[in-house]
Amino acid sequence: MSIITLTTDLGTNDSYLASVKGSIYSELKNIKIVDISNNINHYDIQQAAYVLRSCFKDFPINSIHIISVNDELSISNEHLAVKADGHYFIGADNGVFSLLFNEIKPDKIVKLNLSLTTDSLTFSCKNIFVPAACHIARGGTLEIIGTPITDFSNKKIQLQPVLQSDTIRGSIIYIDSYGNTVTNISKRVFNKFNRDRSFEILFGREDEKITLISKQYNEVLPSEKLAIFGENNLLQIAINQGNANKLLGLKIHEIIRIEFR
């Protein structure tokens, strides 16, 4: 059974998401639809890329991932299908692919040229991405539904931490539903700089600091702050059974600094 996943900003209060799923089931009876998230902040391709990048590798090879965020068709916002790392991805060339594949080189990219069965160009997820996904799920090739291209037109750069001899200066890139704040500081980078030295993680007005990395949230008492590397090996600032985002006043793009001694 093929799998089609959805990462969208369609929400769940309107009929849009149901229309997308209904259109898929109308074309393919034997299909599994998985909602990765339909609550991406409107037009937020950074968030969409982070969420999908964090989990797509857990799906079986040849899974098909629809990304519907800021995807209205235009000359500067073409629609693409991409094969990368054994998976298929369908979405708009609005920068989301360059964020999604910041460490992966795609095997194949095509610019979609499907014939539309409707005059409406405002619901790309249903009218363009769904037919493309169903074509792939039936075993169809990308060349039949698109024209091969060599690279993405629109590229966004994922902000990387600034590295100095004794300091890592990163930032918060995502806040999950628990209020845990995820930074762009990877475990690999931290270990490279750590070298068994003591350190301070500074944030907020830099009157807040953490001096060790926890392995589990419950290593500290409830309501106490901690630093931990999550499932995706990115550093989080969190509060055990609390909301670090609200209680510590942390926001997207806030600076997190680690000083080694």
Sequence and secondary structure as in RCSB ss.txt:
>XXXX:A:sequence
MSIITLTTDLGTNDSYLASVKGSIYSELKNIKIVDISNNINHYDIQQAAYVLRSCFKDFPINSIHIISVNDELSI
SNEHLAVKADGHYFIGADNGVFSLLFNEIKPDKIVKLNLSLTTDSLTFSCKNIFVPAACHIARGGTLEIIGTPIT
DFSNKKIQLQPVLQSDTIRGSIIYIDSYGNTVTNISKRVFNKFNRDRSFEILFGREDEKITLISKQYNEVLPSEK
LAIFGENNLLQIAINQGNANKLLGLKIHEIIRIEFR
>XXXX:A:secstr
 EEEEEEES  SSSSHHHHHHHHHHHH SSEEEEEEES   TT HHHHHHHHHTTGGGS TT EEEEESS   BT
TB EEEEEETTEEEEEESSSHHHHHTSS   SEEEEE    SSS  S HIIIIIHHHHHHHHTT  HHHHEEEES
S SS       EE SSEEEEEEEEE TT  EEEEEEHHHHHHHHTT  EEEEETTTTEEE S BSSGGGS TT E
EEEE TTSEEEEEETTB HHHHTT  TT EEEEEE 
